[in-house]
Amino acid sequence: MVFHHVPQWIKMWYPGFIWNHSRQESKVYLTFDDGPVPGVTEYVLEELSKRDMKATFFMVGENVRKHPALALAVVNAEHRIGNHTQRHLRGMETDLETYLADVKDCDQVIIDQLGLRPHLFRPPYGRMTSKQANKIKKSHQIIMWDVLSGDYDSRLSATTCLAKTKKYTQEGSIVVFHDQEKTRAVIRKVLPDYLDFIRQKNLETALL
């Protein structure tokens, strides 16, 4: 099931995670997971640049290693970088030692390739164990979301993806899109209209 808007009861399961920011400020927080991926990340950067908007990219370490110049382009465009593990691991299916080592490996690739240490972390698939979370939050702020676009879900049309994302976006929302292979086609149908919607709502895009 795709929760386009995260119910309050789910947020209560994970105290200490960041799900959204203040509803009193006219800001939204755009995030893109799983990149950098050639042909997709560049497109996202172009659309953001056209509108002078900023976002946070939660990168997979293996993709940074494969495409360092593309990752650096994100940094040079003054977007923010977060850790999304080295190999996009499923936390609930991975033992603690392996998971923590994978997070550390991603940190190190980002340090080596981009010259910066990420302080933000998002678990792939939005799931991790409490032991993993307790360890990681000592060094990273764990960022979740309250609006999930569902752009990766082949069962959803681009029209539905856009409509649901617009419906649930409000002040302080953290919104998730993906710059990866599965979203290569749909992101082109959804992102421009969504970014224009944000502008029409007089919402500022802010960095996490």
C-alpha positions as CSV (number, residue, x, y, z in Angstrom):
1,M,0.0,0.0,0.0
2,V,1.3,3.5,-0.9
3,F,0.5,6.0,1.8
4,H,0.7,9.3,-0.1
5,H,0.1,11.0,3.2
6,V,1.7,9.5,6.3
7,P,-1.0,8.9,9.0
8,Q,-0.3,10.2,12.5
9,W,-0.2,6.7,14.0
10,I,2.8,5.7,11.8
11,K,4.7,8.8,13.0
12,M,4.0,7.8,16.6
13,W,5.8,4.6,16.0
14,Y,9.1,6.4,15.3
15,P,9.7,9.1,17.8
16,G,12.7,11.2,17.1
17,F,12.4,11.0,13.3
18,I,11.6,14.1,11.3
19,W,8.4,13.7,9.3
20,N,7.6,17.4,8.6
21,H,8.5,20.9,9.7
22,S,6.5,23.8,11.0
23,R,3.0,24.2,9.5
24,Q,3.2,27.9,10.3
25,E,5.8,28.7,7.6
26,S,5.1,28.8,3.9
27,K,7.8,26.3,3.1
28,V,8.0,22.8,1.6
29,Y,11.0,20.5,1.6
30,L,11.6,18.7,-1.7
31,T,13.6,15.4,-1.5
32,F,14.9,13.0,-4.1
33,D,16.0,9.5,-3.2
34,D,18.2,6.8,-4.8
35,G,20.4,8.8,-7.2
36,P,22.4,10.0,-8.7
37,V,21.3,8.3,-12.0
38,P,22.4,9.7,-15.4
39,G,19.5,11.1,-17.4
40,V,17.3,11.4,-14.4
41,T,19.2,13.4,-11.9
42,E,20.2,15.9,-14.6
43,Y,16.6,16.4,-15.6
44,V,15.6,17.0,-11.9
45,L,18.4,19.6,-11.6
46,E,17.3,21.3,-14.8
47,E,13.7,21.6,-13.6
48,L,14.7,22.9,-10.2
49,S,17.1,25.4,-11.7
50,K,14.5,26.8,-14.1
51,R,12.5,27.8,-11.0
52,D,15.3,28.6,-8.7
53,M,14.2,25.9,-6.3
54,K,16.3,23.9,-3.9
55,A,16.0,20.2,-2.7
56,T,17.7,17.6,-0.6
57,F,19.1,14.5,-2.4
58,F,19.4,11.3,-0.4
59,M,22.1,9.4,-2.4
60,V,23.0,5.8,-2.6
61,G,26.7,5.4,-2.1
62,E,27.2,3.0,-5.0
63,N,25.6,5.5,-7.3
64,V,27.9,8.3,-6.0
65,R,30.8,6.0,-6.6
66,K,29.7,5.3,-10.2
67,H,28.7,8.8,-11.1
68,P,30.8,11.2,-9.0
69,A,30.6,14.1,-11.5
70,L,26.8,13.9,-11.4
71,A,26.8,13.9,-7.6
72,L,29.1,16.9,-7.6
73,A,26.7,18.7,-10.0
74,V,24.1,18.4,-7.3
75,V,26.4,19.9,-4.7
76,N,27.5,22.7,-7.1
77,A,23.9,23.6,-7.7
78,E,23.7,24.3,-3.9
79,H,21.4,21.4,-3.1
80,R,21.8,19.3,0.1
81,I,23.1,15.7,0.3
82,G,21.9,13.0,2.6
83,N,23.0,9.4,3.2
84,H,20.6,6.6,1.8
85,T,23.0,3.7,2.5
86,Q,25.7,2.3,0.3
87,R,23.7,-0.4,-1.3
88,H,20.0,0.6,-0.7
89,L,19.6,-2.0,2.0
90,R,16.3,-3.1,3.6
91,G,16.8,-2.3,7.2
92,M,14.2,-4.8,8.5
93,E,16.0,-7.6,6.6
94,T,19.6,-6.7,7.5
95,D,21.5,-7.3,10.7
96,L,22.7,-4.4,12.8
97,E,26.4,-4.7,12.1
98,T,25.9,-5.0,8.3
99,Y,23.5,-2.1,8.2
100,L,25.7,0.3,10.2
101,A,28.7,-0.6,8.1
102,D,26.8,0.1,5.0
103,V,25.7,3.5,6.3
104,K,29.4,4.2,7.2
105,D,30.5,3.2,3.7
106,C,28.0,5.6,2.1
107,D,29.3,8.4,4.4
108,Q,32.9,7.6,3.3
109,V,32.1,7.6,-0.4
110,I,30.4,11.0,-0.1
111,I,33.4,12.4,1.9
112,D,35.9,11.0,-0.7
113,Q,34.0,12.1,-3.8
114,L,32.3,15.3,-2.7
115,G,34.4,16.5,0.2
116,L,31.5,16.8,2.6
117,R,30.2,14.7,5.4
118,P,26.4,14.0,5.3
119,H,24.5,14.6,8.5
120,L,21.1,13.6,7.2
121,F,20.0,10.0,6.8
122,R,16.9,8.4,5.2
123,P,16.4,4.6,5.4
124,P,15.6,3.0,2.1
125,Y,11.9,2.0,1.8
126,G,11.3,4.1,4.9
127,R,11.9,1.2,7.3
128,M,14.6,0.3,9.8
129,T,14.8,-1.4,13.1
130,S,14.8,0.5,16.4
131,K,18.4,-0.7,17.1
132,Q,19.5,0.7,13.8
133,A,17.8,3.9,14.3
134,N,19.1,4.4,17.8
135,K,22.7,4.0,16.6
136,I,22.3,6.1,13.5
137,K,20.6,9.1,15.1
138,K,23.7,9.6,17.2
139,S,25.5,10.9,14.1
140,H,22.7,11.7,11.6
141,Q,19.3,13.3,11.7
142,I,16.8,10.8,10.4
143,I,14.6,12.3,7.8
144,M,11.3,10.7,6.8
145,W,8.4,12.4,5.0
146,D,4.7,13.2,5.2
147,V,4.0,13.2,1.4
148,L,5.1,10.3,-0.7
149,S,4.6,10.9,-4.4
150,G,4.5,7.2,-5.4
151,D,6.4,8.0,-8.5
152,Y,8.2,4.6,-8.4
153,D,5.0,2.6,-8.4
154,S,4.2,1.3,-11.9
155,R,0.6,0.7,-10.9
156,L,0.0,4.5,-10.5
157,S,-0.6,6.7,-13.5
158,A,1.3,10.0,-13.7
159,T,-2.0,11.8,-13.3
160,T,-2.8,10.0,-10.1
161,C,0.7,10.5,-8.8
162,L,0.5,14.2,-9.4
163,A,-3.0,14.7,-8.1
164,K,-2.2,12.8,-4.8
165,T,1.0,14.6,-4.2
166,K,-0.6,18.0,-4.8
167,K,-3.6,17.1,-2.6
168,Y,-1.5,16.3,0.5
169,T,1.2,19.0,0.2
170,Q,0.9,21.7,2.9
171,E,3.1,24.1,4.8
172,G,6.0,22.2,6.3
173,S,5.6,19.1,4.2
174,I,8.6,16.9,3.4
175,V,7.9,15.5,-0.1
176,V,9.6,12.4,-1.6
177,F,10.4,11.9,-5.3
178,H,13.0,9.6,-6.8
179,D,15.7,10.2,-9.3
180,Q,16.2,6.6,-10.3
181,E,15.6,4.2,-13.3
182,K,12.0,3.3,-12.3
183,T,11.0,7.0,-12.4
184,R,12.8,8.0,-15.6
185,A,9.6,8.4,-17.6
186,V,7.0,9.4,-14.9
187,I,9.2,12.1,-13.4
188,R,9.0,14.0,-16.6
189,K,5.2,13.9,-16.5
190,V,4.9,14.9,-12.9
191,L,7.7,17.1,-11.7
192,P,7.3,20.2,-13.8
193,D,3.6,20.5,-13.0
194,Y,4.2,19.8,-9.3
195,L,6.9,22.5,-9.1
196,D,4.6,25.0,-10.8
197,F,1.9,24.0,-8.3
198,I,4.3,24.9,-5.4
199,R,5.0,28.3,-7.0
200,Q,1.2,28.9,-7.5
201,K,0.7,28.1,-3.8
202,N,3.4,30.7,-2.9
203,L,5.4,28.0,-1.1
204,E,9.1,28.4,-0.8
205,T,11.3,25.3,-1.3
206,A,13.7,25.0,1.6
207,L,16.7,22.8,2.4
208,L,16.6,20.3,5.3
